[in-house]
Amino acid sequence: MGCMPNYVTETMRGLTLPVQKAVDPKWSTELKKVNAKVGACIKYQNGISSSMPGQISPELPFMWKKDYLSNPPTPYFEPGTAPVIPAAAPAPKPPAAPAAEVVQEAAKEPTSAEPPTASQPPAAAPLPNLPRGKIAQQDYRKCWEDHTFCFVYGTLTGSNTPGIERELEWYGAVTDAEMKRWAYTCRKGHKGAVDNTPNQDNFSMAHFKNGWRMLCCMDGHGPFGQLVATTAVQSLPYLVALSNFEAADIPKVLTHAFEEVHFNVEATALVDQWSTETSGCTAVATLWKGNQVYIAHVGDSRCVIGSKSQILHESADHKPSNAVEKQRIEENGGEIHTEVYPDGWTEHRIFVKGTDKPGLSMSRSIGDQIVKPIGVMPTPEVRKVEIRREDEPFMVLASDGVWEFLTSETVVKAATSTLRGRGVQQTVQDLYEAAKQCWHNAESDYCDDITAILVEFE
């Protein structure tokens, strides 16, 4: 079978999907290419689009590994009494690799700013020491009250019925004008005839009082993937908010926050008595204000920025098929197994040497403790994009429930057309129906969880 869950230990049972809703004709070009034969589907066989601007990031310093060994996560702190734990001294940096890789991309015209290099780091104040340990809900609430106009994330309560939207928890208020510029869908897939599995996708949105906005999209995997994703969509904006960041700090802030989220997830699991050994999540986050957009991601949850049917930015999936990622995994003692299916679909998975675990399909993630010693790191790739309002830019963040079959080009072209006449809400629903139809045509008995967030820039 061409498409498999993130871990080879997961199984797929037979399932008859309900009658599909009609898909908007604007998606029909892609859907005509997708039929019951998996080999006919449009896929990212190597995890990287041929039209992707730039290349996947070079190897980043494995700084968090030493930091974790010298400062393991604190299991818990009482609400309002979070201890400040100094971070360990970072590992020595290779001379050619900055701690936070940032690539600046311009929308159609160059900018005067230059990306930082190893010899020219961004001028930024030192990051404050951030608390480690399970973050209490009281401290989350205080953070949202102190630092945001609005914060929303998906809760773990409610129905896990296939196709049902995830329930949300709101703090603060969103204006009507703002609601017209962003929309979301976060729905459970169909994973078996008797499907008791939870929706493992989640997302969050924050509007900070300093004017910056942040979106997070996480895709969990493994036995407790939904807990990893739900923890991460809260703790990542929480840690960013506590950093009191300025524009020059953002690449460092995002890199540091991603790595600290990994520690926070591990500490939360220790307190709540669930395991991150083979559970984790991918993550993509964007932070934007004015014409500046920063994108950070690990794994294969993707951000695409489009304008008038053109791709302005596309994040590159972190897959073990990529030569740079593969080299890091193998140099740290991991094994990558490749399997070619009868339909021609090629799959690459990561294993601890000499074992049959875990079979991870991405080379960077949060959680997944079993593969952290072999190079599957939570360090994100960070990029900066500058947009122009006259180009009518928009942004899509989505889990691989969307990207498994729909290319970034297809999504941008269809969204451009739909946005003009039907708005963000209907465009997101059309995207969901198109992605679900692709899963049904290709797999029939399996559909991944699907999350997509669409933002029209002001």
C-alpha positions in Angstrom: 0.0 0.0 0.0 1.4 3.3 -1.0 0.6 5.5 2.0 1.3 4.3 5.5 0.9 5.8 8.9 4.0 7.4 10.4 5.0 4.3 12.3 5.2 0.8 10.7 3.7 -0.6 13.9 0.4 1.1 13.2 -2.1 -0.9 11.3 -4.9 -0.1 8.8 -8.2 -2.0 8.8 -10.8 -2.1 6.2 -13.2 0.9 6.1 -16.0 2.0 3.8 -15.9 5.8 3.7 -19.2 7.8 3.7 -20.4 9.3 0.5 -18.0 12.1 -0.5 -19.3 15.7 -0.7 -19.0 17.4 -4.0 -15.6 19.0 -4.6 -15.4 22.4 -6.0 -14.6 22.3 -9.8 -11.5 24.5 -9.2 -9.8 21.4 -7.6 -10.9 19.1 -10.5 -7.6 19.3 -12.4 -5.7 17.6 -9.5 -8.5 15.2 -8.6 -8.7 13.9 -12.2 -5.1 12.7 -11.8 -6.0 10.8 -8.6 -7.7 7.5 -9.0 -7.7 4.1 -7.2 -4.3 3.3 -8.4 -1.8 4.9 -6.0 0.8 5.1 -8.7 -1.3 7.7 -10.5 -1.5 10.1 -7.6 0.6 13.2 -7.4 3.0 12.7 -4.5 6.1 14.2 -3.0 8.2 11.2 -3.4 11.3 12.9 -2.1 9.7 15.3 0.3 10.9 18.3 -1.7 9.1 20.1 -4.6 11.2 20.6 -7.7 10.1 24.3 -7.7 11.1 24.9 -4.1 13.1 28.1 -3.8 16.5 27.2 -2.3 17.5 23.9 -0.7 16.8 22.1 2.5 18.9 23.5 5.3 22.4 22.3 5.9 23.2 20.3 9.1 22.6 22.4 12.2 24.5 22.0 15.4 23.2 19.2 17.6 23.2 21.7 20.5 20.0 20.5 22.2 21.6 17.0 22.7 24.3 18.2 25.0 21.9 20.6 26.7 19.4 17.8 27.4 22.1 15.5 29.0 23.3 18.2 31.3 19.9 19.7 32.1 17.2 17.1 32.0 13.6 18.5 32.1 12.2 19.4 35.5 9.1 17.2 36.1 6.7 19.8 37.4 6.3 23.2 39.0 3.4 24.6 40.9 1.2 27.2 39.1 2.8 30.6 39.3 6.0 29.4 40.7 7.9 28.3 37.6 11.6 27.9 38.4 14.2 29.6 36.2 16.7 27.0 35.1 19.8 28.3 33.4 20.4 26.7 30.1 23.6 24.7 29.7 26.5 26.1 27.7 25.9 25.3 24.0 28.0 22.8 22.3 30.8 24.1 20.1 29.6 25.3 16.7 31.0 24.1 13.5 32.5 27.2 11.8 30.2 27.0 8.8 26.9 26.5 10.5 25.1 29.2 12.5 23.0 28.2 15.5 19.8 29.3 13.7 19.8 29.0 10.0 17.8 31.8 8.4 17.2 32.2 4.7 15.5 35.4 3.6 13.4 35.2 0.5 11.8 38.2 -1.2 8.5 38.3 -2.9 9.4 39.3 -6.5 11.9 42.0 -5.5 15.1 41.9 -3.4 15.3 43.6 0.0 18.1 45.5 1.5 18.4 43.2 4.4 20.9 40.3 4.2 20.5 36.9 5.8 22.8 36.4 8.8 25.9 34.3 8.3 28.3 32.5 10.6 30.5 35.7 10.6 27.5 38.1 10.7 25.0 36.9 13.3 21.8 38.9 13.8 22.1 41.7 16.4 19.8 40.4 19.1 19.6 40.6 22.9 20.3 37.4 24.8 17.2 35.2 25.2 15.8 35.1 28.7 16.0 31.8 30.6 12.8 30.0 30.0 11.1 27.7 32.6 11.4 24.0 32.1 8.9 21.5 33.3 5.2 20.8 32.8 3.5 24.2 32.3 0.4 24.5 34.5 -2.9 25.8 32.9 -2.8 28.7 35.3 0.5 29.8 33.9 -0.8 29.4 30.3 -3.8 31.6 31.2 -1.6 34.3 32.8 0.6 34.3 29.7 -2.4 34.8 27.3 -3.8 37.5 29.5 -0.5 39.4 29.8 0.9 38.9 26.3 -1.9 38.3 23.8 -5.1 40.0 22.6 -6.3 36.5 21.6 -5.2 32.9 21.8 -7.0 29.8 20.5 -6.1 26.1 20.4 -7.7 22.7 19.9 -8.7 20.8 23.0 -8.6 17.1 23.7 -12.3 17.0 24.7 -15.2 16.2 22.4 -16.0 13.7 19.8 -13.4 11.6 17.9 -15.8 10.8 15.2 -14.3 10.8 11.7 -14.8 14.1 9.9 -15.7 16.1 13.0 -14.0 19.4 13.7 -11.8 19.6 16.8 -13.3 21.6 19.6 -11.5 24.9 20.5 -10.5 26.8 23.6 -10.6 30.6 23.2 -8.9 33.3 25.3 -9.6 37.0 24.5 -11.5 38.1 21.4 -11.1 38.3 17.7 -12.5 41.1 15.7 -15.0 40.5 12.8 -12.5 41.9 10.4 -9.8 39.5 11.5 -12.1 36.5 11.3 -12.7 37.3 7.7 -9.0 36.9 7.0 -8.3 33.5 8.4 -10.0 30.1 8.6 -9.2 26.6 9.7 -10.2 23.0 9.6 -8.9 20.3 11.9 -10.7 17.0 11.4 -10.2 13.4 12.4 -9.5 10.9 9.6 -10.8 7.4 9.0 -8.4 4.8 10.3 -10.3 1.5 10.6 -13.6 -0.3 10.5 -13.8 0.2 14.3 -11.9 3.4 14.7 -11.4 4.5 18.3 -8.3 6.5 17.5 -8.2 10.2 18.4 -7.5 13.1 16.0 -3.7 13.6 16.4 -3.5 16.9 14.6 -3.8 20.2 16.4 -3.2 23.9 15.9 -3.2 27.2 17.6 -3.4 31.0 16.8 -2.0 33.8 18.9 -2.2 37.6 18.4 0.5 39.1 20.6 0.1 42.5 22.1 3.4 43.7 20.4 1.5 43.3 17.0 3.0 40.0 15.9 0.7 37.1 15.1 1.6 33.4 15.3 0.1 30.2 13.8 1.1 26.6 14.8 0.1 23.4 13.1 1.2 20.1 14.7 0.7 16.5 13.4 1.1 13.9 16.1 2.1 10.2 15.6 2.6 7.2 17.8 0.5 6.0 20.7 0.4 9.4 22.4 0.8 11.7 19.4 -2.3 13.7 20.2 -0.9 14.5 23.6 2.4 15.7 22.1 0.7 17.8 19.5 -1.7 19.4 22.1 1.1 20.2 24.4 3.2 21.7 21.7 0.6 24.0 20.2 0.3 25.6 23.6 3.9 25.6 24.8 5.5 26.9 21.6 3.6 30.3 21.5 3.9 30.4 25.4 7.7 30.2 25.2 7.8 32.7 22.3 5.6 35.1 24.3 7.9 34.9 27.4 10.9 35.7 25.2 9.8 39.3 24.8 11.2 39.2 21.3 12.1 41.9 18.9 12.3 41.4 15.1 16.1 40.9 15.2 15.7 38.1 17.8 13.0 36.1 16.0 15.2 33.4 14.3 17.0 32.7 17.6 13.7 32.8 19.5 12.0 30.3 17.2 15.0 27.9 17.2 15.3 28.1 21.0 11.5 27.7 21.5 11.3 24.6 19.3 14.0 22.9 21.2 12.5 23.9 24.6 9.1 22.6 23.5 10.8 19.2 23.2 11.9 19.4 26.8 8.5 20.6 27.9 6.8 17.7 26.1 9.2 15.2 27.8 8.5 16.8 31.2 4.8 16.7 30.7 4.9 13.1 29.8 6.9 12.3 32.9 4.3 14.0 35.1 1.2 12.7 33.4 2.6 9.2 33.0 2.6 8.7 29.2 5.6 8.0 27.0 7.3 9.9 24.3 9.6 6.9 23.3 7.7 6.4 20.0 5.3 9.3 20.2 6.0 12.7 18.8 4.8 15.4 16.3 5.8 17.4 13.4 5.4 21.1 13.6 5.2 24.2 11.5 4.9 27.7 12.9 4.7 31.2 11.4 5.3 34.5 13.0 4.3 37.7 11.0 3.9 41.4 11.3 3.7 44.0 8.5 5.5 42.6 5.5 7.8 40.2 7.4 6.9 36.5 7.8 9.1 34.0 9.6 8.5 30.3 9.1 10.0 27.5 11.3 9.3 23.8 10.9 10.4 20.3 11.7 9.1 17.3 9.8 6.5 17.3 7.0 3.9 19.7 8.2 4.2 22.5 5.6 3.8 26.2 5.1 3.1 27.6 1.6 2.8 31.3 0.9 1.1 32.1 -2.4 0.1 35.1 -4.5 -1.9 35.2 -7.7 -1.4 31.5 -8.4 2.3 31.7 -7.8 4.3 30.2 -4.9 6.3 32.7 -3.0 7.6 30.3 -0.3 7.3 26.6 0.3 8.9 24.9 3.3 10.9 21.8 2.5 9.8 18.6 4.3 12.4 17.0 6.5 12.6 13.4 5.2 15.2 10.7 5.5 15.4 10.6 1.7 17.1 14.0 1.7 20.9 13.5 1.5 21.8 16.0 4.2 19.2 14.6 6.6 20.2 11.1 5.8 23.9 11.8 6.5 23.1 13.2 9.9 21.0 10.2 10.9 23.6 7.7 9.7 26.5 9.5 11.3 24.7 9.3 14.6 24.2 5.6 14.3 20.7 5.4 12.8 19.5 3.2 10.0 17.3 4.2 7.1 15.3 1.4 5.4 13.9 1.9 1.9 10.9 0.0 0.5 9.6 0.2 -3.0 5.9 -0.8 -3.4 4.5 -2.5 -6.5 3.0 0.7 -7.6 6.4 2.4 -7.7 5.9 4.4 -4.5 9.2 4.6 -2.5 9.2 4.9 1.3 12.1 5.7 3.6 11.9 5.1 7.3 14.3 5.6 10.3 15.2 2.8 12.7 17.4 2.4 15.7 20.3 0.3 14.5 19.6 -3.4 14.9 16.0 -3.0 15.9 12.6 -2.8 14.3 11.7 0.5 16.0 10.3 3.0 15.3 10.1 3.3 11.5 9.8 7.0 11.6 9.1 8.7 8.3 10.5 12.2 9.1 14.0 13.2 10.1 13.1 16.0 12.5 10.4 16.1 15.1 9.3 17.0 18.7 9.2 14.0 21.0 10.2 10.6 19.6 12.7 10.1 22.4 13.9 6.7 21.0 15.5 8.4 18.0 16.8 11.6 19.5 20.3 10.0 20.1 20.5 9.1 16.4 20.0 12.5 15.0 16.2 13.0 14.7 16.3 16.5 16.2 13.8 19.2 17.2 15.9 22.0 15.8 13.8 23.8 13.2 14.6 25.2 9.8 13.9 29.0 10.0 13.2 31.2 7.0 12.2 34.8 6.4 9.9 35.9 3.6 9.1 39.5 2.8 5.7 40.0 1.1 4.0 42.9 -0.8 0.4 43.8 -0.1 -0.3 44.6 -3.7 0.5 41.0 -4.6 -2.5 39.8 -2.5 -0.5 37.2 -0.6 -2.0 34.4 1.5 -0.6 31.6 3.6 -1.5 27.9 4.1 -0.3 25.8 7.0 -1.3 22.2 6.8 -0.5 18.7 8.0 0.5 15.9 5.6 -3.2 14.9 5.5 -3.3 17.6 2.9 0.2 17.4 1.3 0.3 13.6 0.9 -1.6 13.9 -2.4 -2.1 17.6 -3.2 1.0 19.5 -4.4 1.7 23.0 -3.2 1.2 24.3 -6.7 -2.3 22.8 -6.9 -3.3 24.3 -3.5 -2.0 27.7 -4.4 -3.7 27.9 -7.8 -7.0 26.6 -6.5 -7.0 28.8 -3.4 -6.2 31.9 -5.5 -9.3 31.3 -7.6 -11.6 30.3 -4.8 -10.5 33.1 -2.5 -11.6 35.8 -4.9 -15.2 34.7 -5.1 -15.9 32.6 -2.0 -13.6 33.8 0.8 -11.3 32.0 3.3 -14.0 29.8 5.0 -15.2 28.2 1.8 -11.6 27.9 0.5 -10.5 25.9 3.5 -13.6 23.6 3.3 -12.9 23.0 -0.4 -9.3 22.2 0.4 -10.5 19.7 3.0 -12.9 18.0 0.6 -10.2 17.8 -2.1 -7.7 16.2 0.3 -10.2 13.7 1.6 -11.3 12.7 -1.9 -7.7 12.1 -2.8 -7.3 9.8 0.2 -10.5 7.9 -0.7 -9.4 7.5 -4.3 -5.9 6.3 -3.5 -6.4 4.3 -0.3 -10.1 3.7 0.1 -9.7 2.2 3.6 -7.6 4.9 5.2 -7.7 8.7 5.5 -5.2 10.6 7.6 -6.3 13.4 10.0 -6.5 16.6 8.0 -5.6 20.1 9.3 -5.4 23.3 7.2 -5.2 26.9 8.2 -5.5 29.7 5.7 -4.6 33.4 6.2 -5.1 36.3 3.9 -2.5 38.9 4.8 -3.9 42.4 5.5 
